[in-house]
Amino acid sequence: MTIQLPDSSGALRAYESRQEPLAVTSGTSFTSRTVFSAAHVVADPFADTSPDSAAAVDWDATLAFRRHLWSHGLGVAEAMDTAQRGMGLDWAGAAELIRRSAAEAKAVGGRIACGVGTDQLTGPASLADVQAAYEEQLALVEASGAQAILMASRALAAVAKGPEDYLEVYGHLLRQASEPVVLHWLGPMFDPALEGYWGSSDLDVATDTFLDVIAAHPDKVDGIKVSLLEAQREIDIRRRLSQGVRCYTGDDFNYPELIAGDEHGFSHALLGIFDPLGPLAAEAVRVLDTGNTAGFRELLDPTVELSRHLFQTPTRFYKTGVVFLAWLAGHQTHFSMVGGLQSARSLPHFARAYQLADGLGLFPDPKLAEERMKNLLALFGVTQ
């Protein structure tokens, strides 16, 4: 099985595809870490839509992918940015996704947490508007029976005048939350509109405000998800957390070392890269459950090159690579995305993603993956 792939210069080079996938097994949830995969949505390829239309979702394929993640013991982080929240999936679509996925989780016994944001706001908003939007979404998530993840808000970043506004809004939400939530700090590399979140572009100042919110309501914060792609900053924040508050790494560049931890503690995980890595990541965490940190790193460290490739600048387009790999792996029948985002990466980017994923054994059927990769290449005029 040989395929001609374009490299970064556009030159075609022969690549010999892997013959067998990595051997992994399904299993129950983990004992040493709490692990969520932020899951993508599957678009309906036959819907007559445009990039400006409301998202058309293939609900059967979308829910089937969540069952795939649950079958390997992973939790599902629903309606997060991996699901193109704010990049093709609007609040109406996200609300439907939350309701359907939460019901499916209840039916199969899967763990689920869902994003709470303010994306129903479409124009200039006041602080009161932002708070009301958060409240509406929090009520829906709690009514669905899912855990809430309070996502960073573009609207709050636009209207907040300083740290005090963040303390007011988040304090109000945490007081009314019925169960402990996860607080999500998403950096501007994922969403430029979130620059200066927590009231300052100085990350040290912003970190102090973030921790002040948690310290004021430790009983209402299950944990934090930090997506700043700075391992040492996450470690520093982790060590300063109130007793009992977890750190869920969202660092798709440094996750093996952060999950493995050190003598002072470790991070749990809530990661977009665990969408394509699901079975392999689950296998690695089960090894870690036995106390075998070296074996965990041996399995997970080789995946970092793929993750860094998918999350390369502009980082917000990592979703394209995630869906591309889901198509190659046979989890969906097509490579199309809501909002037409399948066009957001180049052919050499896809070629490298295929090569790295194939090398890791991520494709259950390597021959199918190669055939689909050849079909994509043919659309670009590459003959084999």
N, C-alpha and C positions, 0 to 999 in steps of 0.2 A: 504494500500500500504506500505509494509515493505520490506526493502532491507538490506542484510548483507554487510557491508562496512568494509574494513580493516583500522585499525588505524595506527598510526606512528610506532607501534611495530609489525605490521603485524597481530595482533589479529582481528578476525571478530566480529563486534558488530552490533546489529540490529538498523536500523534507519527507522523511520516512515516518509514517504514522505509527503510533503504538498499536499493538495487536490486542492487548487485553486490558480491561479497566482495573483500577485498584480494587482489591477485594475488601469490601466493607459490609457490615451487617446492620440491620435495624435493631433498635433497642429502646430501653426505657430511659427516663430522664436521669440526669446526672446527680452525683452526690456531693461533689466538691465545689462546683461552680453552677451558677444560674446563667444559662446561655440562651439568648434570643437571636434569631435571624430576622433582619428587616427584609421583608419579602416584596418582590415586584408584582405588578399587575400584568395580566395578559390582555392585550388589546383584541378587539373583534376586527379581524382583517377585512371582513365583508361589509362593514358599516360604511355608509356613504357620508364620510366626515371630512373635515379640513382641520388644519392646525388650530383654527379659532373655534372649532366646535367643542361641545361638551364631550368628554371622553366616552368612547364606546368600549365597554369591557366584556370580554368573554368570561362570564362568571364561572362556568363549569371548569375551564382550564385554570382559572385563577385559584379556585378553591382546591382543585386537585393538587396544585403545587404546594399549597399550605399543608395538605394531608401528607405529602411527601416529606416535608420538614418535620412535622409532628411524628411521623413514623420512625424517625431517627433520634427522637428524644429532644429535639430542639423546640424552644418556644418560638412563637411568631410575634414579631413587633409589626403591627399592622398600621397602614395608612401613614407611614413615615415618608421621608424623602425618597427612599428606594422605590416606593410605589408612585413616584413622580408627583407627589403632593406639591402643589404649586407650580408644577412643570408639566401640565397636561391634565392632571386630575384635580378638579375643583372640589369645593366643600360638598356639594350635592353627591358627587361620585364617591368622595371619601366616606361620607355618612352611610351610603349604601354598602360600601366595602366593609365598614366596621360592623354594621348589623349582620351582614351575611357571614363574615368570618367569625364573629363572636358566636353566632348560632352553630356554625360548623365545629368550632373548638369545643363547645359544650357537648355536641353530639359524639365526638370522638375522644373526649378527655384530654384535649391539647391545651397547653398554656398559651395565653394571649394577652398582650398589652397593646393599647391603641393610642395613636397620636392625637393630642388635643391642641388645636391651634386657633388662629383667627382669620383663616383664609376666606371666610365668607364676606369679609370687608373688602370692597373693591375700589375704594377711593379714600380721600383724606379722612382720618378718624380722630376722635378725641380719646383721651385716656379712658373715659367711661365707656366709649364704644368698644375699645379693645377688651376691657374687662367683661363686658356683656357678651362679646363674641366668644371669649374663652369659656364663660359660664355655660353658654348654649352647647358647646362641643363637649365640655366636661359632663354635662347632664346626660348627653346621648351615650357617651362611652360608659358611664356608670350604669345607666339603664340597661345596656347590653350585657352587663356582667363582666366586662373586661377591666383590666387594670389600666389606669390612665398614665400617659406620658405627656407631661406639659412641655410642648415643643417651643422653641424660640419663635418669636413673632416678628415678621417684617413690619407689621403695623405698629407694634410697640416700639421697635427700634426707631421708627420714623417720628413718633410723637413724643417719646420720653425725653425729658429735659436733663435728666441726671439719674444717679443711682437711687434717689428717693422714690422716683416713679416706679422703678422695678420692685423695690421693697414693698410699695403699696399694693401693686397689682398682684404680685405673687403671694404676698401675705394674705390678701383677701381670698385668693383661690385655694390656698392651702388650708385656711380656716374652714372653708365650706366643703372641702373634699371629704367624702365619706370613708375612704380608705387611703392608705399611704400611696403616693404617686412617685413617678420617676421624673426628675427635672432634667431637661435636655439642653445642653449648651452646644449649639452648632456653630462652628467657626465660619468666617467669611469666605474661606476657600471653597466651602460647599454652597454658600449663598452670599454673594457680595452685599445684599441688602441688610445683612446682619452685622455689618461692621460697627464696632463700638457697642456691642451688646453688653448689658449690665451697666451701661452708663459711661463707659470709657473705652478708648482704643488702646489704653495701657493695660495689658493683660494682667499685670500684678494688681492694679486697682480694681479691674473687673472681677478678678478672682476673689478679692476681699468681699465685694458686694454679694457675689454668688454664695459664698460661705456664710455671710450674714443672714441671707434668706433661710438657709438650711438650719443654722443655729437657733433661729427664732421659732422654728416649727419642726424639730427633729422627729416628733412622733408622726408627722404627716408626710415624711419623705422616706420612701423605701430605698431610694438610691438616686444616683446621678448618672447621666450618660454624657461623657465628655468627648467631643469630636473636634479636636484642635490640631491633631496630627503632630503633637509634641509630647513624646513619651515622658520626659522628665517633669513637665508641667503636670501631667496627669498624676504621676507618682506623688508629687508635692501636694496636690489637691487631695489625693486619696489619704495621705497621712494626716491631713488636717480635718477630715470629716468627723462629724459628731458620732459618738458610739452607736453602732447598729445601722448606720447609713452605708449602703453599698456603693461601690463605684463600678459602673458598667462601662467598660471601654468601648469607645466608638472610633478608636484609632486604627484605621485600616492600613497603616504603614508599620505599626509596631505591636500588633496584638499578641503574638506568641509570648514575648517577654513580659507583657503587662498582665496577661492571664496567668502565666506561670508564677509571677510575683517574686518577692524577696523575703528576707527575714522579718520585714515590717508589715507585710500584707500582700494582697493580690487584687486584681480586678476581675469582676465577672465580665460578661460580654453582651453587647447589643450591637451587632455589626452587619453592615450591608454586604461585606464580602462573604459572609456565611450563607448568603443566598446561593451562589454557585458552589461554594465549598461544603454545603451542608453535610453530606455523609462523611466526608473526610474529616471535617471539623469535629463531628460527633465522635468519630473513632478516636481522635486525638484526646478529647476531653475524657473519654472513658479510660484511656490509659492514664491520664492524670489522676483520675479518681482512685487508682490503685497506689498512688504515691510515686509513680514513675515519671518524674519531671523530665528527665533526659529523653525518654521515649516519646513523651508529648511533644517536645521540641523537635525531635527527629521527624515526626510526622508533619508538624505544622510549619516549621521554619521554611521548608522549600516552597510553600504557597505564597510567601511574601512577595516574591518577584512578580507573580501574576497580579496580586492585589495592587501593588504599586503601579503596575502598568495600567490596570483598569481605572485607577483613581488619579492618574496623572493629570496635570493641568490641561484644560479647565476641569477641575475635580468634579464639578456638578454634573458632568456628562458621563460619570461612571455607570449610570443606569443603563446606558446603551450597551456597554460591554456585558453587564449582568444578563440582560435579556438575550443578547446574542448567544451567550454560552448556554442559556436555558433552551434555546432553539436547537443548538448543536447536540445537547444532551438528550433531546427527545421529550422535554417537558411541555413543549408546545409545537404546533405544526407549522409555524411561520415565524418570520423575523420582521414583525411590524410592531410599532409602539404608539401609544396615545400621543397625540401632538406631533406625529411624524418624527419622533426623536431618534429613530433608527439611522437618520442621516447625520447624527452629531459626531461620529468618529470616521476616520479614514480607512481605506482598504488595508494599508500596511498595519494600522492599529488592530484591525480584526484578525489579520493574518498572524500577528504576534500573539494575540490573545488565544487563538486556536492552538498554536504551537505550545504555549506554556501550559494551557489546560490539558491538552492531550498528553504532554509529558508527565503530568501529575496523575494521569489515569482517571480524570474526572468524568469522562464520557462512558456511560453504561454500555453503549454500542459504538465502539470506535469507527466501525465501517460506516454507520449512519452519519456520524459526525463528519467524516471525511467527504462523504457524498454531498452533504449540505454545504460544506465549505467550498467544494468544487462548484456547486450551483451558484453560490454568491460570487465566486471569482468569475464565472462565465458572464454574469450580469455586468461585470466591469470590463468585459472583453478579454479576459485571461483564458486562453485555451490550454488544455492539459495534453 
